[in-house]
Amino acid sequence: MDTAKDRLLKIINEIPEQEVDKILDFAEYLKAKRDKRMSEDLTKASESSLDFWDNDIDDEVWNNV
Protein backbone atom coordinates (compact mmCIF):
# COMPACT_ATOMS: atom_id res chain seq x y z
CA MET A 1 0.00 0.00 0.00
CA ASP A 2 1.29 3.45 -0.87
CA THR A 3 1.93 5.87 1.94
CA ALA A 4 0.61 9.41 1.80
CA LYS A 5 4.13 10.59 0.90
CA ASP A 6 4.31 8.13 -1.97
CA ARG A 7 0.95 9.30 -3.30
CA LEU A 8 1.98 12.94 -2.97
CA LEU A 9 5.27 12.38 -4.78
CA LYS A 10 3.40 10.61 -7.58
CA ILE A 11 1.04 13.57 -7.95
CA ILE A 12 3.93 16.04 -7.87
CA ASN A 13 5.68 14.13 -10.65
CA GLU A 14 2.54 14.26 -12.81
CA ILE A 15 1.53 17.91 -12.56
CA PRO A 16 2.92 21.02 -14.30
CA GLU A 17 5.68 23.01 -12.60
CA GLN A 18 3.41 25.96 -11.73
CA GLU A 19 1.19 23.60 -9.73
CA VAL A 20 4.24 22.21 -7.92
CA ASP A 21 5.01 25.77 -6.77
CA LYS A 22 1.58 25.92 -5.11
CA ILE A 23 2.19 22.63 -3.32
CA LEU A 24 5.62 23.86 -2.22
CA ASP A 25 4.12 27.09 -0.85
CA PHE A 26 1.58 25.11 1.16
CA ALA A 27 4.21 22.64 2.42
CA GLU A 28 6.44 25.53 3.52
CA TYR A 29 3.47 27.11 5.30
CA LEU A 30 2.79 23.86 7.17
CA LYS A 31 6.46 23.53 8.11
CA ALA A 32 6.63 27.12 9.39
CA LYS A 33 3.47 26.55 11.40
CA ARG A 34 4.95 23.35 12.92
CA ASP A 35 8.27 25.06 13.65
CA LYS A 36 6.50 27.96 15.35
CA ARG A 37 4.45 25.59 17.49
CA MET A 38 7.60 23.67 18.44
CA SER A 39 9.37 26.90 19.35
CA GLU A 40 6.41 28.00 21.48
CA ASP A 41 6.38 24.60 23.23
CA LEU A 42 10.11 24.87 24.00
CA THR A 43 9.63 28.39 25.32
CA LYS A 44 6.82 27.24 27.61
CA ALA A 45 8.93 24.32 28.84
CA SER A 46 11.89 26.55 29.61
CA GLU A 47 9.68 29.08 31.39
CA SER A 48 8.14 26.40 33.57
CA SER A 49 11.58 25.09 34.53
CA LEU A 50 12.65 28.61 35.51
CA ASP A 51 9.80 28.75 38.01
CA PHE A 52 11.56 26.02 39.98
CA TRP A 53 14.49 28.34 40.67
CA ASP A 54 12.40 31.39 41.47
CA ASN A 55 11.98 31.11 45.23
CA ASP A 56 13.12 33.05 48.28
CA ILE A 57 15.33 30.29 49.73
CA ASP A 58 17.43 29.85 46.61
CA ASP A 59 17.58 33.61 46.09
CA GLU A 60 19.03 34.08 49.57
CA VAL A 61 21.57 31.27 49.12
CA TRP A 62 22.77 32.65 45.78
CA ASN A 63 22.94 36.19 47.18
CA ASN A 64 25.47 34.95 49.73
CA VAL A 65 27.68 33.03 47.29
Residue frames as a rotation matrix with the C-alpha (Angstrom) as fourth column:
MET 1
0.581 0.814 0.000 0.00
0.814 -0.581 0.000 0.00
0.000 0.000 -1.000 0.00
ASP 2
-0.169 -0.619 0.767 1.29
0.557 -0.702 -0.444 3.45
0.813 0.352 0.464 -0.87
THR 3
-0.316 0.010 -0.949 1.93
0.871 -0.394 -0.294 5.87
-0.377 -0.919 0.116 1.94
ALA 4
0.746 0.593 -0.304 0.61
0.469 -0.791 -0.393 9.41
-0.473 0.150 -0.868 1.80
LYS 5
0.118 -0.789 -0.603 4.13
-0.363 -0.599 0.714 10.59
-0.924 0.135 -0.357 0.90
ASP 6
-0.686 -0.364 0.630 4.31
0.359 0.584 0.728 8.13
-0.633 0.726 -0.271 -1.97
ARG 7
0.168 0.851 0.498 0.95
0.956 -0.017 -0.294 9.30
-0.242 0.526 -0.816 -3.30
LEU 8
0.738 0.069 -0.671 1.98
0.094 -0.996 0.001 12.94
-0.668 -0.064 -0.742 -2.97
LEU 9
-0.298 -0.930 -0.215 5.27
-0.251 -0.141 0.958 12.38
-0.921 0.339 -0.191 -4.78
LYS 10
-0.506 0.195 0.840 3.40
0.753 0.574 0.320 10.61
-0.420 0.795 -0.438 -7.58
ILE 11
0.617 0.786 0.036 1.04
0.734 -0.558 -0.387 13.57
-0.285 0.265 -0.921 -7.95
ILE 12
0.462 -0.523 -0.716 3.93
-0.191 -0.847 0.496 16.04
-0.866 -0.092 -0.491 -7.87
ASN 13
-0.590 -0.755 0.287 5.68
0.069 0.307 0.949 14.13
-0.805 0.579 -0.129 -10.65
GLU 14
-0.356 0.539 0.763 2.54
0.904 0.404 0.137 14.26
-0.235 0.739 -0.631 -12.81
ILE 15
0.660 0.721 -0.211 1.53
0.661 -0.691 -0.293 17.91
-0.357 0.053 -0.933 -12.56
PRO 16
0.490 -0.452 0.746 2.92
0.485 -0.569 -0.664 21.02
0.724 0.687 -0.059 -14.30
GLU 17
-0.473 -0.845 -0.248 5.68
0.712 -0.202 -0.672 23.01
0.518 -0.494 0.698 -12.60
GLN 18
-0.594 0.258 0.762 3.41
-0.353 -0.935 0.042 25.96
0.723 -0.244 0.646 -11.73
GLU 19
0.586 0.806 -0.088 1.19
-0.324 0.332 0.886 23.60
0.743 -0.491 0.456 -9.73
VAL 20
0.228 -0.609 -0.759 4.24
0.765 0.594 -0.247 22.21
0.602 -0.525 0.602 -7.92
ASP 21
-0.707 -0.486 0.514 5.01
0.144 -0.810 -0.569 25.77
0.693 -0.328 0.642 -6.77
LYS 22
0.070 0.826 0.559 1.58
-0.669 -0.376 0.641 25.92
0.740 -0.419 0.526 -5.11
ILE 23
0.770 0.162 -0.616 2.19
0.223 0.837 0.500 22.63
0.597 -0.523 0.608 -3.32
LEU 24
-0.227 -0.944 -0.240 5.62
0.742 -0.008 -0.670 23.86
0.631 -0.330 0.702 -2.22
ASP 25
-0.517 0.111 0.849 4.12
-0.351 -0.932 -0.092 27.09
0.781 -0.345 0.521 -0.85
PHE 26
0.556 0.810 0.186 1.58
-0.551 0.192 0.812 25.11
0.622 -0.553 0.553 1.16
ALA 27
0.582 -0.411 -0.702 4.21
0.573 0.820 -0.005 22.64
0.577 -0.399 0.712 2.42
GLU 28
-0.541 -0.812 0.219 6.44
0.453 -0.501 -0.738 25.53
0.709 -0.300 0.639 3.52
TYR 29
-0.134 0.606 0.784 3.47
-0.641 -0.656 0.398 27.11
0.756 -0.449 0.476 5.30
LEU 30
0.820 0.475 -0.318 2.79
-0.123 0.690 0.713 23.86
0.558 -0.546 0.624 7.17
LYS 31
0.148 -0.861 -0.486 6.46
0.777 0.406 -0.482 23.53
0.612 -0.306 0.729 8.11
ALA 32
-0.624 -0.357 0.695 6.63
-0.021 -0.881 -0.472 27.12
0.781 -0.309 0.542 9.39
LYS 33
0.298 0.832 0.468 3.47
-0.661 -0.174 0.730 26.55
0.689 -0.526 0.498 11.40
ARG 34
0.796 -0.059 -0.603 4.95
0.335 0.872 0.357 23.35
0.504 -0.486 0.714 12.92
ASP 35
-0.240 -0.969 -0.054 8.27
0.682 -0.129 -0.720 25.06
0.691 -0.210 0.692 13.65
LYS 36
-0.400 0.165 0.902 6.50
-0.427 -0.904 -0.024 27.96
0.811 -0.394 0.432 15.35
ARG 37
0.702 0.709 0.070 4.45
-0.440 0.353 0.826 25.59
0.560 -0.611 0.560 17.49
MET 38
0.514 -0.597 -0.615 7.60
0.673 0.726 -0.143 23.67
0.532 -0.341 0.775 18.44
SER 39
-0.525 -0.728 0.440 9.37
0.328 -0.650 -0.685 26.90
0.785 -0.215 0.580 19.35
GLU 40
-0.010 0.619 0.786 6.41
-0.682 -0.578 0.447 28.00
0.731 -0.532 0.428 21.48
ASP 41
0.861 0.314 -0.400 6.38
0.004 0.782 0.623 24.60
0.509 -0.538 0.672 23.23
LEU 42
0.056 -0.928 -0.369 10.11
0.793 0.266 -0.548 24.87
0.606 -0.262 0.751 24.00
THR 43
-0.530 -0.195 0.825 9.63
-0.160 -0.933 -0.323 28.39
0.832 -0.303 0.464 25.32
LYS 44
0.469 0.787 0.402 6.82
-0.628 -0.023 0.778 27.24
0.621 -0.617 0.484 27.61
ALA 45
0.741 -0.247 -0.625 8.93
0.448 0.874 0.186 24.32
0.500 -0.418 0.758 28.84
SER 46
-0.345 -0.938 0.028 11.89
0.631 -0.254 -0.733 26.55
0.695 -0.235 0.679 29.61
GLU 47
-0.310 0.300 0.902 9.68
-0.501 -0.858 0.113 29.08
0.808 -0.416 0.416 31.39
SER 48
0.765 0.644 -0.009 8.14
-0.349 0.426 0.835 26.40
0.542 -0.635 0.550 33.57
SER 49
0.428 -0.678 -0.598 11.58
0.751 0.634 -0.182 25.09
0.503 -0.371 0.781 34.53
LEU 50
-0.503 -0.598 0.624 12.65
0.175 -0.777 -0.605 28.61
0.846 -0.195 0.495 35.51
ASP 51
0.366 0.739 0.565 9.80
-0.506 -0.351 0.788 28.75
0.781 -0.575 0.246 38.01
PHE 52
0.693 -0.157 -0.703 11.56
0.509 0.798 0.324 26.02
0.510 -0.582 0.633 39.98
TRP 53
-0.283 -0.941 -0.184 14.49
0.872 -0.173 -0.457 28.34
0.399 -0.290 0.870 40.67
ASP 54
-0.447 0.181 0.876 12.40
-0.102 -0.983 0.151 31.39
0.889 -0.022 0.458 41.47
ASN 55
0.610 0.611 -0.504 11.98
0.471 0.231 0.851 31.11
0.637 -0.757 -0.147 45.23
ASP 56
0.790 -0.218 0.573 13.12
-0.474 -0.810 0.345 33.05
0.388 -0.544 -0.744 48.28
ILE 57
0.790 -0.511 0.340 15.33
-0.014 0.539 0.842 30.29
-0.613 -0.670 0.418 49.73
ASP 58
0.356 -0.680 0.641 17.43
0.918 0.382 -0.105 29.85
-0.174 0.626 0.760 46.61
ASP 59
0.626 -0.104 0.773 17.58
0.269 -0.901 -0.339 33.61
0.732 0.420 -0.537 46.09
GLU 60
0.871 -0.279 0.404 19.03
-0.490 -0.455 0.743 34.08
-0.024 -0.846 -0.533 49.57
VAL 61
0.597 -0.684 0.419 21.57
0.378 0.701 0.605 31.27
-0.708 -0.203 0.677 49.12
TRP 62
0.315 -0.486 0.815 22.77
0.930 -0.015 -0.368 32.65
0.191 0.874 0.447 45.78
ASN 63
0.817 -0.011 0.577 22.94
-0.027 -0.999 0.020 36.19
0.576 -0.032 -0.817 47.18
ASN 64
0.764 -0.513 0.391 25.47
-0.521 -0.134 0.843 34.95
-0.380 -0.848 -0.370 49.73
VAL 65
0.767 -0.499 0.404 27.68
0.590 0.795 -0.139 33.03
-0.252 0.345 0.904 47.29
